[in-house]
Amino acid sequence: MRSALAFTLLALTAVPAAAQPAPKGPPKPPPPKEAPQPDPVAAMLFPCRTPEEICYVGVVKDGKVTVLFTNDRKADEIAGKPVAVSGDGLDLAKSENRTVMLVGSYDPKDGLTKAEVVDVASPLVAFALKTTIGGGEADEGGDEPPAPPPPAPRKK
């Protein structure tokens, strides 16, 4: 009986010692701040070849490009406006009335300089871009005005 009592006392004194908190070590550093997550909608609509690349998507008209999209924050004000484009050996005449993707440097005075054509959209893709984003006529190279709306039905 004494051994059972001794065992019980020993067990009771051991439990509080194990329940005591461990000595504190050096404080833990705060958790790292999360990097801002990219906007998933913007990621789906991102047309440039890489996220770091600055590109311009627009319609070529009379040797200028009417910008439909750019990820250049310095050039936000040019959206929907014709911009002069220059680059070494650049010939936009081949892309007249077509939707193009360009890379280069935007200057408010000189327009898009050091420009290179990255891609030229097919007529179907250009139609979808122009009607979705804007930018005027949706037909590739056609000079016809849009058809007038049908007349309203007569009441009887």
C-alpha positions, 0 to 999 in steps of 0.5 A: 500500500505504501508503494502505491501511495508513493507511486501516486505521489510521485506521479502527481508531482511529476505532472505539474513539472511537465505542464510548466512552460518551457523556458523562452528562447529568442523571440520568433521573427514576425511572419513575412509579409505576403507579396501582392497577388496579381489580379487574376482577371488582368493575368487572363487578359495580359497580351505581352509575351512576359509580365515584365515586357511593355507592349502596345496593342493597336490598329494601324491607320495612316502610319500611326497606331491607335492604341487599344491596350498598353501596360505602360503606366506612363502611357495610359493617356494614349488609349484610343488616340493615334500615336506616331510610331518610329523604329529602325527599319519599321514599315507599318504600311504592310499592316495598314488597317490591321491590329498589331502588337508592338514593343518600344519606348513611349515618349509624350512628344515623339510617340512610340520610338524604337518600336518593333512589331511583335505580332499582327493579328488575323482578321478574326482576332482583330475583329474580336479585339476591336469590338471588345476593347474598342477602337473604331471600325471592326472590319479589316480594311473595309471602308463601308459605314456600319449598317443603319438599325432596322426601322421600328415595327409599325403599330396596328 
